[in-house]
Amino acid sequence: MIMKSVLLCVFSGTGNTGIVTEMLRDHLVRRGCSVDIVLIEDVLKGKRTVEPGRYDLVGIGCQVIGFAAPSLVTRFIRGLPRGRGKKAFVFRTAGGVAPINYNASNPMIRSLRRRGYEVFHERLFSISSNWIFRFDDDVIVRLHESARRKTGLMADALIRGENRLLKTGIRQRILMEAVAALTPPFFRLGGKDFRVDDGCTHCGLCVRNCPAGNSGERISKIRFRLSCNSCLRCLYACPSHSIRLRRFAFFAVEGGYDIRKILAAASSSPREKPRPEPEFLERYLSDDSL
């Protein structure tokens, strides 16, 4: 087997995509590949540069938000150096793996192709949902184990050069791409829905960590702008739990969200009233083609 060099360019809002990226990296390294990971937000903030031409394969990883790609990922792709036929692949994380999300990467793939990249492989993973519906911990653990297995399958397929792009019927594709075109502007406007209460200690974490630069401090108050990607990182990571949504409070899952803490505490006793399992779960766990 010829060793391949792989560049993984990743945006992970609250950790799900980051975990999948680490799994994929570990599988590729065990198969003899060299792998570098670059955070998309660091490139956009000028902290890092990216040189896809140095690698055999280039991967773009991010979450599905509103049946679309985060705006900052779209901006990153448009600024990539010309690919000149470079092989590329896409991997996404979502709260559910189902045909309704299969078209979410199509605009990304088209943008990559316009930049001269040959996109040959795509895969969608689920570990948990940090939006609206919180999965039970045992479901998250099972999805995490499945993601570890499926990232191994993806690593093998990438090394073989296997073509794999998700497809749906044309009617669903047109419908979901129309919806996906509307969600990024909605989320940018939704960034103004965040509010900070009196418990704020002005630690500056939300300002430093916002991947889109949507938050800033002015006249001793945290202000939110119109560049939000709705990843909810600021809300979940606030140490004083002072950030909230007003009209769209239902976006945030009950009890906050820290995927690494959830996985670390997975051996704790189950909830007294388990939530219903997500509809896609059993098929996704049992079918490695998904």
Summary of the structure (lengths in Angstrom):
residues: 290
radius of gyration: 19.0
end to end distance: 26.3
largest distance: 59.5
contacts: 908
relative contact order: 0.16
helix: 40%
strand: 19%
